[in-house]
Every structure is written in structure tokens, then in C-alpha cells.
């Protein structure tokens, strides 16, 4: 069995030639649906059909009657033209922003092509993006890796691959030994395929096909990020939409009945005096108004508001190192009540370095070398067994692309040992070059050790068995002799290291020249633990590896606890190491006792009933095994907790899947990332806090949109209904209502979805996933503010019907008289006041429940731009002659504009004064 470094890989020139001949390692997606087809799909919306077929067609029919039957001018066609323009404008904007959201999801879903892959090129181990793998590359694959391309095995060690994505087989044994080939296998036993996953062992492969030429590429179908998950928010919005739709339909029917009644009142309900054609035209117009009111009132902007909020949040979260893979995770993070986190790389820096070493000499010198980093002056101070054990019993490598600062490829703990050896002037690559690996037993979380039999380089003629792993397991397998330290000495040394939050590894060896079979020395039970057949190992010593806590973690943990989120550490380290890390990050305090920490075996021994009774008290699980984390998640969920889980390994996938939100690490395995909902690119716990903040802020943004839209709905519905009862003139025309709909749906969704997150939300308790999204303060404001706007506008309408108002200053010397038709100028005043009061209320909705001024507009560029657009458009449609006829408005006097803007702004100033008074209490 040849060692992996004998393969030099491709040169840069060979890479270029191979890529030119065989292409890049990217799957070509199927042709996208043309944009024009996607746009036409928008017109399959039932509400759009109602507008086009009922409001639009009825408007055209009425205009034709007025033009031909009543001999009115061509201006009667301006209203139907305005209706169609408004429909296409609203639909076009909605289509544009949903297309932008789809682009966001598509970009996020392509990150798999940038996953790092370890290859050998020009004799050096290095990492490249998966898309850069070419035919002929020598690629190293290990546990948890997603295989980047089709290839033939060069070397393999107990390799098992999950081929379920292609064949349905969850576990296929792969080997280079022809005698072990499975003749019934779907694919050859010495071939691995793109998209499948390594479940056990490791191997070197030579790539034979990339991209579309792979087996995976032949059956590839483009997959988008899953956005079909029905979250509690989706269900609430669905229910709310149906409820508002039914209420709106009821109001629409009431408008039809009221307008017909008011029309017949003029003729004392005598049909003999009614002009049939005029009455039919009036009914058609009434139906058009009612249908438009229903369309305006139904919150069809909700899906777009949610989509825009999610797309915006996903893009901005990426800047905070949160790569959202499934859109529902944005919302769910806001409701998180418990975070179950790994230690390494999340709480710590994942920059492993050997801090202390304690190796024991055999033979004449039985004294341990304590603090070897300080004492060892040359490589000769290390025994040959120690050198070979570190260099050969490992799956890690060093990348010497930067000779002055080599980087670790593979397991960071093993890489730290190789760096330590390298810094001692020992060429581990030379040892690998000359040695021959006979047999390997890879490390697993269950075994907690790895073992390798090699033909020794430094001790010619010998075959050596090297074992490395958890000290308590390795030491228990060693023979007790005069040259071996006592268990008390070893455990005292371990305790000293672990109390300083260091990870410890023990080393042992055995001369197996006479009996070279690994199975004779490392027989395992069904539970994957060593049996006593390996009890003749010789203990070599201990290495203590430090991994400092990230500087930002203590503050982030404090922030989570303040936000009402419990944090639980689940680690494979010892209890002492885990407690010390917990203390350093601020999770473990002097008040904590034994009930707050448990080890893996004790945890597994608990029944579900016992676990449910203590699970909320547990802060740390030490020596955790793969299924412990999933069981912890399930127990917390039984306690109605919303659980987020971090993980980076293949063994974390079950827990990541089981959690409400799975958070994989940026340098984690492909299996972990695929099982997760969000990938934390920088592995930092601070980024997890940012995800919680975004989730809570996203929920608030959707609440603000609902607050604004439903307030407008209340005002519009009640105004049109009561206006119908007061006379035959509708206070708002169809095109005016469609403009209002455009403001409150499309523009409000754009403005409120783009609001930045507020750190203040981290002072609130977690969101209650079962609570209705419209809370009491929202309902009170919808009814109160909507009722106030309605009262203001209906009062003005009554005044306009009983007084001749030439400009708003006439209200200062008001004299009410008999009922008279409302003039176009008065209707324009009413329409503009409606728009401007809600224009200023948009700022109030933005500041709802933030304890901030509505004029705090930092990072609110979207809101400022859209509000400016609304104001300018309103002025243009009222003042531009070419636009006026579409909206049935006339030009207003300057004094009226000033009064309307200043008067409507009191909506904002009253809120500001009220908030100031509340803050000063």
C-alpha cells in the first residue's frame, strides 16, 4: 500500500490543458423560463383577473356607453386607461422585486461550487474550489466530504460511501483490493461519484470526469432553496389573508347594496322614473368600485412583503457571515429559545497549537519530559516512536504553498501536532515518503482513537502499531510496567491541562513485527470500543493542545442570555475542559453545580422521562457522542423550546436536521452543511447572535407592513362604504384606489422590508411562535389610527357635500347648507389628504415598538427613497395635465398643498410627542 504523498498530481500546465479539453467542474442548469413567460404568470393571480376582467372591462363598457350613448368627450376613456396602467405598474413592480429575490436565492444556492477540496498538485497538498477540479487531479477525500467529481480510487482505508443520491444505497463499501470488489454493485467498487458522501474512512482518487460528464451530471435537475416549508408565520399570514378577504368581500357587497339604495332614493324607489340605461351604467360602475375595493383591501402584498424581507435579510445576513440556505430559517431564528453549540471553532478560534507536551522515555531513562516545548532543544530529544506516531498515524497534511507559514489541511488537532513536529525541525513528509502504511483504523467519535500499523523508518526491520486518542481510553489499553507512569501521575497531568481548557491526546505504541495484523491487536466490539486484546500497548505520553476562546464570544453569550436564549455546550472534550471554556465565555458561574453538567454516558443512561425533568438545567454535555446532541434537541423540543444547533461534522447531521434551525460551520463537512439551514461562514458565535437579531427584526418588519396596510384598509373600506350611504358619488375612484393599493402594497413592502435590523430587539424575550402576529398594540393602533383617519375624511366629505369649498382656508368661516354634489376640486382635496396622511403614517409604522424616533433614518435609504417617490408622484398626478384625467383629479392651489402637507404631518409630530413623553416617564 503506497503512501499518499507518492502522487505528485498535475502541474499548472496540465491543469490548463485538462480544463480546456474536459471543461469545468460545474453542472449546467436547465434553461431558465423566459422573463416574459414569468411576467405573464403574474396575470394568473385571481385578484389580477378580477381587476382586468371586471374592473377594467366594466370601466371600458361604461366609457363606451358614455361616449356613444351620452355623447361625452374622449376623456371618458382616461379612467379605464388609468386602471390598466395602474394594474401593469403594480404587477410590473411586484414581478421585478420577486425576480430580484429569486436571483438572491439562486446565487446563494450556487455556493456548493466554491466548497474547498484538498488536492495534490506539483507534489504539494493544497486546497482549491470544487469548481476548479479537473480531470486527472489527485483528490483526497475523508469522512464527511462530498465527493467533488467522478474518480477511480488510488488508495483507500476502510472507505464507505453514501450513494443514496444516485442509487438509493446508503452505504457502499469501496476498495482498491480486487478480491473485495462487489460484482453486484451498481457502480464499480473502486470508483466514487460526484455528489455522494464519505461516511467512513479516507482515500485518494484520480478524477476521471467533471461537471456534466459525471454520473451525477447526467441525471442533474436544478434544485432551488426550499421555500415551501409552512412555518407558523406562513400559517398566520394565510389565515389573516383569508379573514381580511372575507371581510373585504362583505364590505364590497355592502357598498353595492348601499349605492343602489341611494340611487333609488332619488326616485322614491319608483322604477318608472329610472332611466334603464343610466341605471345599468350606474350598477356596472358600482360593481367596478366594489370589486376594486375588494382587490385593494385584500393583502395580496403580504407574500411579496415576506419575500422581499427574506431576500433582503438573506443578502444582508451574508455580509454578517450568515449564509442562509433555507429561507424559513430567517424567521425561525427570531423565535429561538435555546442554542446548542459546539466548542471548537465556534466558541474557540480553531487555531490549534501544541501548548504543552509530556513524553516518556523508554529504556534507561524512565523520567517524563515535562513541558517538552521548553526542554527539547533538538529533534534527538524525541523518541523515534513519538516522531513516527505523530507523522504517520494521522490523516492531516500541511500546505507549504507559503513556506514561512504552512497551513493545516484536514483535522486541525492532528494538523497542530504536525506543525509542532515541523517546528522541531523534523520533516514529517520525509518519514511518510520512506514509510509504508500496512493497515489503518480511522478515528471515529465512538472509538475516540485511531490506529495505524507501519513498517518503521527510524527502526528498520520493525512493524509498529501506533495509537492516538482520548487519554483515558489509550492509557487503559497500555501495559503497566516500571517504565510507565502511574495512572495517578497521568491523570494529575491531564487534570492540570484540562483545567486550563486544553484538549489532550495520548499516544501509545507496540512492536507488532511478529503479528502484523491490525485486527489481532485492535479487535473492536459491536459498539466500536477496543477489547482487552490490545492491552499490551506501551504508553508514550500526552500532548496538550490549546485553542483560545474567541474574543467576541463572552459578550455574545451575555447578549444571548440577556435576550432570553439559553446556551448549551455539547462537546467531546472532558468535563474539566468544557467547564473551563464555559467559565471563560461566561456561561458557567460559581452558582452552577453538578446538575448543570453531565457526560455522554450518563446522558445516554437517562430515560426520556428523566431527561425531560433535567434537560432545562443542563448547560454542558462533556464527552458527548453523535446521537447525544440529537437526543438533547428532541428533549428540548418536547419542552416546547425552539432549538438552534451548531455543528461541523458528519456526526452532527442528525441533530442539525432535527433542530428548528441547523447552523453548520463554514469549514464543516458537506454533509453537515447540507443538513443545515444556515452556514456560519466565519464559525463565530457572534454571527449566530446576528442571525437571531435578523430573525427578530425580520418579524418586526412584517408586523410593520401589516400595521400600515391594515390601517389603510380600515380607512379605505369605511370611507367608501359610508360614502356610498351618504350619496351617489364615490369618494375615491377606481384609479385612485389602485394608486393607494400601489402605495400600501408594493411601495410599503419595498420600504418596510428594507429596514435594517435593530440591536434593541436583543433586549426583548424570544418571539412566541404560537402568538398571533397582530398583537394587542398593533390591533389598538390599527383600529385607533384607522378610525381617526376615517373620521377625519368622512367629516371632510360631509362638509364638502354641504358647503362650497374653494380652498381649505374656507373651513375657517364654514357655513353648512343643503346637500350638493361634491366638486372635482373637493374630491381631489379628499384624495390628496388621504394619501398624505398615510404618507406620514408610513414613518410611524417604521418606528412602531422601536422606542426610537420616527425620524431616525440611519441606514434607511430605501425608506427615504420610496417615501420621496410617493410624494413626488402624488404631486405629479395632481398637477400634470396629461396625468390628471387618468386619476379624475384637478390641480390644487399652492395654499392647499401647504395646508395639506403641514396638517398631515401632525400624524408624525403627535406620535413623536407621545413617544417623548413616554420615554421621559
ZIMOUR-V679525 format. One record per residue. RES is the residue in one letter. PHI is phi in radians with two decimals (999 if undefined). OMEGA is omega in whole degrees, -180 to 180 (* if undefined). Layout:
{{RES PHI OMEGA} {RES PHI OMEGA}}
This chain:
{{X 999 -176} {X -1.38 177} {X -1.20 -171} {X -1.13 -173} {X -1.33 175} {X -1.21 -179} {X -1.61 -177} {X -1.51 -179} {X 1.33 -176} {X -1.51 172} {X -1.56 178} {X -0.98 -180} {X -1.17 179} {X -1.17 178} {X -1.08 -179} {X -1.08 -179} {X -1.14 -179} {X -1.14 -180} {X -1.14 179} {X -1.14 -177} {X -1.46 -171} {X -1.91 178} {X 1.56 -178} {X -1.60 -176} {X -1.58 180} {X -2.34 177} {X -1.43 -180} {X -1.39 -179} {X -1.23 178} {X -1.15 -179} {X -0.99 -180} {X -1.32 175} {X -1.11 -180} {X -0.96 -178} {X -1.06 -178} {X -1.14 177} {X -1.23 177} {X -1.08 180} {X -1.16 180} {X -1.12 178} {X -1.05 180} {X -1.06 -176} {X -1.48 173} {X -1.56 177} {X -1.11 -179} {X -0.97 -179} {X -1.20 177} {X -1.17 178} {X -1.08 178} {X -1.06 -180} {X -1.08 -176} {X -1.22 -172} {X -1.43 -177} {X -1.78 -178} {X -1.09 -177} {X -1.16 -178} {X -1.14 179} {X -1.08 179} {X -1.11 178} {X -1.12 -180} {X -1.08 180} {X -1.13 -180} {X -1.11 178} {X -1.11 179} {X -1.11 -179} {X -1.14 -178} {X -1.32 -177} {X -1.55 -175} {X -1.42 -178} {X -1.75 175} {X 1.02 175} {X -1.48 -176} {X -1.32 -178} {X -1.16 -180} {X -1.14 179} {X -1.14 -179} {X -1.49 -179} {X -1.13 -178} {X -1.13 178} {X -1.07 176} {X -1.09 178} {X -1.07 179} {X -1.08 -178} {X -1.17 177} {X -1.09 180} {X -1.10 179} {X -1.08 -178} {X -1.20 178} {X -1.16 -180} {X -1.10 -180} {X -1.15 -179} {X -1.12 178} {X -1.13 178} {X -1.06 179} {X -1.08 -179} {X -1.05 -175} {X -1.28 175} {X -1.22 176} {X -1.12 177} {X -1.08 178} {X -1.11 179} {X -1.06 178} {X -1.11 178} {X -1.03 -178} {X -1.09 -179} {X -1.12 179} {X -1.09 -179} {X -1.11 -176} {X -1.41 -179} {X -1.66 -175} {X -1.15 -180} {X -1.02 -179} {X -1.19 -180} {X -1.78 178} {X -1.06 -179} {X -1.27 179} {X -2.26 179} {X -1.55 -180} {X -2.30 173} {X -1.91 177} {X -2.34 -179} {X 0.92 176} {X 1.42 -177} {X -2.06 174} {X -1.32 180} {X -2.64 179} {X -2.04 175} {X -2.38 175} {X -1.26 -178} {X -1.00 -179} {X -1.13 -177} {X -1.61 176} {X -1.18 -179} {X -2.20 176} {X -1.07 -178} {X 1.78 178} {X -1.11 172} {X -1.71 -173} {X -2.04 175} {X -1.67 177} {X -2.15 -180} {X -2.46 -177} {X -0.96 178} {X 1.58 -178} {X -1.30 166} {X -1.56 -175} {X -1.18 -169} {X -1.38 -176} {X -2.80 175} {X -1.22 180} {X -2.87 176} {X -1.75 180} {X -1.22 171} {X -1.74 177} {X -2.42 176} {X -2.64 178} {X -2.29 178} {X 0.76 -174} {X -1.54 173} {X -2.21 -174} {X -2.20 174} {X -1.50 -180} {X -1.82 -174} {X -1.08 -180} {X -1.19 -180} {X -1.97 -173} {X -2.01 -175} {X 1.51 -180} {X -1.49 -177} {X -1.32 -177} {X -2.59 179} {X -2.09 178} {X -1.37 -180} {X -2.10 -176} {X -2.75 173} {X -1.74 -179} {X -1.51 -177} {X -1.01 -178} {X -1.22 -179} {X -1.83 180} {X -1.15 177} {X -1.66 -176} {X -1.20 -179} {X -1.65 -178} {X -1.18 179} {X -1.12 178} {X -2.12 -177} {X -0.94 -177} {X -1.23 179} {X -1.84 179} {X -2.20 176} {X -2.10 -169} {X -2.18 178} {X -0.98 176} {X 1.53 175} {X -1.50 -171} {X -2.21 178} {X -1.43 -179} {X -1.71 179} {X -2.73 177} {X 1.41 178} {X -2.68 -175} {X -2.87 167} {X -1.96 178} {X -2.23 171} {X -1.87 -174} {X -1.19 -180} {X -1.99 180} {X -2.70 180} {X -2.27 173} {X 0.99 -176} {X -1.14 -179} {X -1.38 179} {X -1.31 177} {X -1.07 178} {X -1.12 -180} {X -1.15 -178} {X -1.20 -178} {X -1.97 -174} {X -1.19 171} {X -2.27 -177} {X -1.03 179} {X -2.08 177} {X -1.64 175} {X -1.04 -177} {X -1.16 177} {X -2.11 -178} {X -1.74 -178} {X -1.16 178} {X -1.46 178} {X -1.57 176} {X -0.95 179} {X -1.12 178} {X -0.99 -178} {X -1.13 179} {X -1.12 -179} {X -1.19 176} {X -1.05 -179} {X -1.12 -179} {X -1.09 180} {X -1.06 179} {X -1.15 -179} {X -1.13 179} {X -1.14 180} {X -1.09 180} {X -1.12 179} {X -1.12 180} {X -1.14 178} {X -1.10 178} {X -1.11 179} {X -1.17 178} {X -1.06 177} {X -1.12 179} {X -1.10 177} {X -1.10 180} {X -1.07 -179} {X -1.10 -177} {X -1.12 -178} {X -1.19 178} {X -1.15 179} {X -1.07 -179} {X -1.16 178} {X -1.18 -177} {X -1.27 178} {X -1.04 -179} {X -1.06 -177} {X -1.94 179} {X 0.91 178} {X 1.04 177} {X -1.76 -177} {X -1.20 -180} {X -1.15 -178} {X -1.63 -176} {X -1.57 174} {X -1.30 -175} {X -0.99 -178} {X -1.14 179} {X -1.13 -180} {X -1.16 178} {X -1.10 179} {X -1.08 180} {X -1.15 179} {X -1.13 178} {X -1.06 178} {X -1.13 179} {X -1.10 178} {X -1.08 180} {X -1.11 179} {X -1.12 -178} {X -1.10 -180} {X -1.12 179} {X -1.13 178} {X -1.07 178} {X -1.10 -179} {X -1.09 180} {X -1.14 -175} {X -1.37 -179} {X -1.16 -175} {X -1.37 179} {X -1.20 176} {X -1.34 -178} {X -1.05 179} {X -0.99 180} {X -1.18 179} {X -1.07 179} {X -1.16 -180} {X -1.07 179} {X -1.12 179} {X -1.08 -180} {X -1.17 -179} {X -1.09 179} {X -1.11 -179} {X -1.09 -179} {X -1.10 -179} {X -1.17 -179} {X -1.26 178} {X -1.14 178} {X -1.07 178} {X -1.24 176} {X -1.78 174} {X 1.22 173} {X -1.99 178} {X -1.63 -176} {X -1.39 -178} {X -1.71 179} {X -2.31 -166} {X -1.10 -179} {X -1.14 -179} {X -1.14 179} {X -1.00 -179} {X -1.17 -173} {X -1.15 179} {X -1.04 179} {X -1.20 -179} {X -1.77 -176} {X -1.05 178} {X -1.98 180} {X -2.43 173} {X -2.04 175} {X -1.74 -171} {X -2.10 168} {X -1.25 175} {X -1.67 -172} {X -1.17 176} {X 1.48 179} {X -1.78 175} {X -1.52 180} {X -1.90 -172} {X -1.39 -175} {X 0.99 174} {X -1.99 -174} {X -1.23 173} {X -2.60 178} {X -1.27 -177} {X -1.56 -180} {X -2.43 177} {X -2.48 -178} {X -2.42 -180} {X -1.85 -174} {X -1.92 178} {X -1.36 173} {X -1.72 176} {X 1.32 -173} {X -1.27 -176} {X -1.77 -179} {X -1.68 -177} {X -1.34 178} {X -1.30 173} {X -1.61 -178} {X -1.51 -180} {X 0.89 -173} {X -1.00 -179} {X -1.09 -178} {X -1.54 -172} {X -1.58 -175} {X -1.19 -180} {X -1.84 179} {X -2.62 -177} {X -1.13 -179} {X -1.18 179} {X -1.25 179} {X -1.60 177} {X -1.22 179} {X -1.07 -180} {X -1.09 -180} {X -1.15 -180} {X -1.05 -178} {X -1.21 -180} {X -1.05 -179} {X -1.27 -173} {X -1.32 -170} {X -1.84 -178} {X -1.62 -175} {X -2.78 175} {X -1.99 -178} {X -1.48 175} {X -2.52 176} {X -2.02 177} {X -1.67 -177} {X -1.73 177} {X -1.01 172} {X -1.89 -173} {X -1.02 -178} {X -1.39 -179} {X -2.55 -180} {X -1.08 -180} {X -1.94 -176} {X -1.56 170} {X -2.01 -179} {X 1.81 -176} {X -1.06 -176} {X -1.14 179} {X -1.16 178} {X -1.15 178} {X -1.11 178} {X -1.11 178} {X -1.16 179} {X -1.14 177} {X -1.11 178} {X -1.08 179} {X -1.14 179} {X -1.06 -180} {X -1.19 176} {X -1.48 178} {X 1.48 -179} {X -1.76 -178} {X -1.49 -178} {X -1.16 180} {X -1.16 178} {X -1.13 178} {X -1.11 179} {X -1.15 -178} {X -1.09 -174} {X -1.60 -176} {X -1.43 174} {X -2.16 179} {X -1.39 -178} {X -1.52 -175} {X -2.76 180} {X -2.33 169} {X -2.20 -174} {X -1.14 176} {X -1.26 170} {X -2.35 180} {X -1.12 179} {X -1.24 -178} {X -1.30 -176} {X 1.12 174} {X -2.81 168} {X -2.36 -176} {X -2.50 -179} {X -2.52 171} {X -1.83 -178} {X -2.32 169} {X -1.49 -169} {X -1.06 175} {X -1.61 -175} {X -1.45 177} {X -2.24 -174} {X -0.93 178} {X 1.57 -179} {X -1.88 167} {X -1.91 -174} {X -2.05 172} {X -1.76 179} {X -2.00 180} {X -2.18 179} {X -2.43 179} {X 3.02 -179} {X -1.05 -174} {X -0.99 -177} {X -1.15 179} {X -1.41 -178} {X -1.13 -178} {X -1.13 -179} {X -1.13 -178} {X -1.66 -177} {X -1.67 177} {X -1.27 179} {X -1.61 -179} {X -2.27 -179} {X -1.17 -179} {X -1.60 -178} {X -1.96 179} {X -1.12 179} {X -1.23 179} {X -1.04 180} {X -1.08 180} {X -1.13 -179} {X -1.13 -177} {X -1.18 177} {X -1.15 178} {X -1.15 178} {X -1.05 -179} {X -1.04 180} {X -1.07 180} {X -1.23 -175} {X -1.17 178} {X -1.22 174} {X -1.81 176} {X 1.10 177} {X -1.65 174} {X -1.49 -176} {X -2.01 176} {X -2.28 177} {X -1.93 -178} {X -2.19 177} {X -2.56 -179} {X -2.62 179} {X -2.82 175} {X -1.40 -177} {X -2.07 -178} {X -1.02 -176} {X -1.37 -178} {X -2.24 -170} {X -1.33 -177} {X -1.31 -179} {X -1.08 -177} {X -1.13 179} {X -1.26 -177} {X -1.92 -175} {X -2.23 177} {X -1.10 -179} {X -1.99 175} {X -1.41 177} {X -0.98 179} {X -1.47 176} {X 1.29 177} {X -1.73 180} {X -1.14 173} {X -1.70 -176} {X -1.23 -179} {X -1.20 180} {X -1.86 -171} {X -1.42 178} {X -1.82 177} {X -1.19 177} {X -1.84 -177} {X -1.27 -178} {X -1.71 -179} {X 2.66 -173} {X -2.31 170} {X -2.12 178} {X -1.88 -173} {X -1.97 -178} {X -1.65 175} {X -2.46 -172} {X -1.06 175} {X -1.17 176} {X -1.10 -175} {X -1.06 -174} {X -1.48 -172} {X -1.14 -179} {X -0.94 180} {X -1.18 180} {X -1.20 177} {X -1.09 178} {X -1.05 180} {X -1.12 179} {X -1.12 -179} {X -1.09 178} {X -1.12 -180} {X -1.42 178} {X 1.42 -179} {X -1.84 175} {X -1.39 179} {X -2.06 179} {X -2.22 180} {X -1.67 177} {X -2.11 -172} {X -2.48 175} {X -1.49 -179} {X -1.30 -180} {X -1.24 -179} {X -1.07 -178} {X -1.15 178} {X -1.10 -178} {X -1.12 179} {X -1.12 -179} {X -1.14 176} {X -1.10 178} {X -1.03 179} {X -1.19 -178} {X -1.13 -178} {X -1.58 177} {X 1.60 180} {X -1.56 -178} {X -1.70 -177} {X -2.11 180} {X -1.13 -180} {X -1.39 -177} {X -1.32 -177} {X -2.27 -179} {X -1.08 -180} {X -1.27 -178} {X -1.67 178} {X -2.43 -179} {X -2.62 177} {X -1.70 -175} {X -0.98 180} {X -1.06 178} {X -1.12 179} {X -1.09 -179} {X -1.15 -178} {X -1.33 -179} {X -1.26 171} {X -1.30 179} {X -1.04 180} {X -1.13 179} {X -1.13 -180} {X -1.13 -180} {X -1.06 -178} {X -1.31 -174} {X -2.04 -169} {X -1.08 -179} {X -1.24 -180} {X -1.43 -175} {X -1.19 175} {X -1.88 -175} {X -2.39 168} {X -2.01 179} {X -1.69 -179} {X 0.81 -177} {X -1.27 176} {X -1.88 -171} {X -0.91 -175} {X -1.44 178} {X -1.10 -177} {X -1.16 179} {X -1.14 180} {X -1.13 176} {X -1.08 179} {X -1.04 -178} {X -1.13 178} {X -1.15 179} {X -1.14 179} {X -1.17 176} {X -1.14 178} {X -1.62 177} {X 1.10 176} {X -1.63 174} {X -1.69 -166} {X -1.92 170} {X -1.93 -176} {X -2.24 173} {X -1.80 178} {X -2.90 -180} {X -2.31 -175} {X -1.94 177} {X -1.01 -179} {X -1.20 178} {X -1.50 -174} {X -0.98 179} {X -1.03 180} {X -1.20 179} {X -1.09 178} {X -1.20 -175} {X -1.27 -176} {X -1.22 174} {X -1.13 174} {X -2.36 176} {X -1.71 -177} {X -2.07 178} {X -1.57 -180} {X -1.58 -177} {X -1.05 178} {X -1.80 178} {X -1.37 -179} {X -1.34 179} {X -1.10 179} {X -1.09 179} {X -1.10 -179} {X -1.15 -180} {X -1.16 -179} {X -1.37 -172} {X -1.62 176} {X -1.77 -180} {X -2.35 174} {X -1.86 178} {X -1.50 -170} {X -1.08 -176} {X -1.68 177} {X 1.12 -171} {X -1.58 177} {X -1.15 178} {X -1.06 180} {X -1.14 177} {X -1.15 177} {X -1.06 178} {X -1.10 179} {X -1.12 177} {X -1.10 -180} {X -1.07 179} {X -1.14 180} {X -1.08 179} {X -1.18 180} {X -1.17 177} {X -1.04 179} {X -1.06 179} {X -1.13 179} {X -1.09 178} {X -1.18 176} {X -1.07 -180} {X -1.13 177} {X -1.09 179} {X -1.09 179} {X -1.02 -179} {X -1.16 -174} {X -1.15 -177} {X -1.22 175} {X -1.14 176} {X -1.11 180} {X -1.02 -179} {X -1.02 -178} {X -1.12 -176} {X -1.13 -177} {X -1.10 -178} {X -1.19 180} {X -1.16 -179} {X -1.18 -180} {X -1.13 -179} {X -1.21 175} {X -1.09 178} {X -1.15 179} {X -1.32 -177} {X -1.55 -179} {X 3.10 -176} {X -1.49 179} {X -1.39 176} {X -1.40 -179} {X -1.11 -179} {X -2.22 178} {X -1.40 -180} {X -1.05 -178} {X -1.17 177} {X -1.15 178} {X -1.16 178} {X -1.19 176} {X -1.15 177} {X -1.05 178} {X -1.08 179} {X -1.12 179} {X -1.13 -169} {X -1.39 180} {X -1.63 -173} {X -1.17 -176} {X -1.16 180} {X -1.14 178} {X -1.08 179} {X -1.10 -175} {X -1.19 -173} {X -1.40 178} {X -1.25 -176} {X -1.62 -179} {X -1.19 -179} {X -1.28 179} {X -1.25 179} {X -1.99 178} {X -1.16 -180} {X -1.11 -178} {X -1.15 -180} {X -1.35 174} {X -1.63 -180} {X -1.61 175} {X -1.23 179} {X -1.02 178} {X -1.14 175} {X -1.50 -175} {X -1.13 -179} {X -1.65 -180} {X -1.36 180} {X -1.21 -174} {X -1.13 176} {X -1.57 -178} {X -1.47 -175} {X -1.09 177} {X -1.02 178} {X -1.13 -178} {X -1.07 179} {X -1.07 -178} {X -1.28 178} {X -1.06 -179} {X -1.22 -176} {X -1.18 -178} {X -1.21 178} {X -1.06 178} {X -1.13 179} {X -1.13 179} {X -1.05 180} {X -1.08 -179} {X -1.07 179} {X -1.09 -175} {X -1.26 -179} {X -1.24 175} {X -1.13 178} {X -1.09 179} {X -1.08 179} {X -1.09 179} {X -1.09 -180} {X -1.10 -180} {X -1.37 -175} {X -2.15 177} {X -2.65 179} {X -1.65 -177} {X -1.77 178} {X -1.55 173} {X -2.75 -171} {X -1.13 178} {X -1.15 177} {X -1.14 179} {X -1.16 -179} {X -1.26 177} {X -2.23 -172} {X -1.27 172} {X -2.33 -179} {X -1.45 179} {X -2.37 -179} {X -1.26 180} {X -1.17 177} {X -2.32 178} {X -1.05 179} {X -1.33 -177} {X -1.37 176} {X -0.98 180} {X -1.14 -179} {X -1.17 178} {X -1.13 177} {X -1.15 176} {X -1.04 -178} {X -1.10 -180} {X -1.10 -178} {X -1.19 177} {X -1.10 177} {X -1.00 -177} {X -1.13 -174} {X -1.26 176} {X -1.12 179} {X -1.34 173} {X -1.03 179} {X -1.27 179} {X -1.20 176} {X -1.01 178} {X -1.21 177} {X -1.11 180} {X -1.11 179} {X -1.07 -176} {X -1.69 -176} {X -1.04 177} {X 1.00 178} {X -1.86 -176} {X 1.05 180} {X -2.14 176} {X -1.18 176} {X -1.18 179} {X -1.65 174} {X -1.38 -170} {X -1.96 179} {X -1.10 -180} {X 1.10 179} {X -1.85 -177} {X -1.06 179} {X -1.10 179} {X -1.10 -179} {X -1.09 -179} {X -1.10 -176} {X -1.20 178} {X -1.12 176} {X -1.10 179} {X -1.09 179} {X -1.08 -178} {X -1.11 -178} {X -1.09 -179} {X -1.14 178} {X -1.07 178} {X -1.09 -177} {X -1.12 -176} {X -1.20 179} {X -1.48 -171} {X -1.77 -178} {X -1.46 -177} {X -1.00 -178} {X -1.23 -177} {X -1.83 -174} {X -0.94 -174} {X -1.15 178} {X -1.12 -174} {X -1.92 177} {X 0.98 -180} {X -2.20 176} {X -2.27 -179} {X -1.16 177} {X -1.81 177} {X -1.28 -178} {X -1.02 -179} {X -1.08 179} {X -1.21 176} {X -1.05 -180} {X -1.08 -179} {X -1.12 -178} {X -1.11 -178} {X -1.14 -179} {X -1.18 -180} {X -1.12 -180} {X -1.16 -179} {X -1.15 177} {X -1.10 172} {X -1.00 -179} {X -1.38 -174} {X -1.20 178} {X -1.12 178} {X -1.12 180} {X -1.08 180} {X -1.14 179} {X -1.11 179} {X -1.14 179} {X -1.11 179} {X -1.11 180} {X -1.20 -179} {X -1.26 -178} {X -1.51 179} {X -1.24 *}}
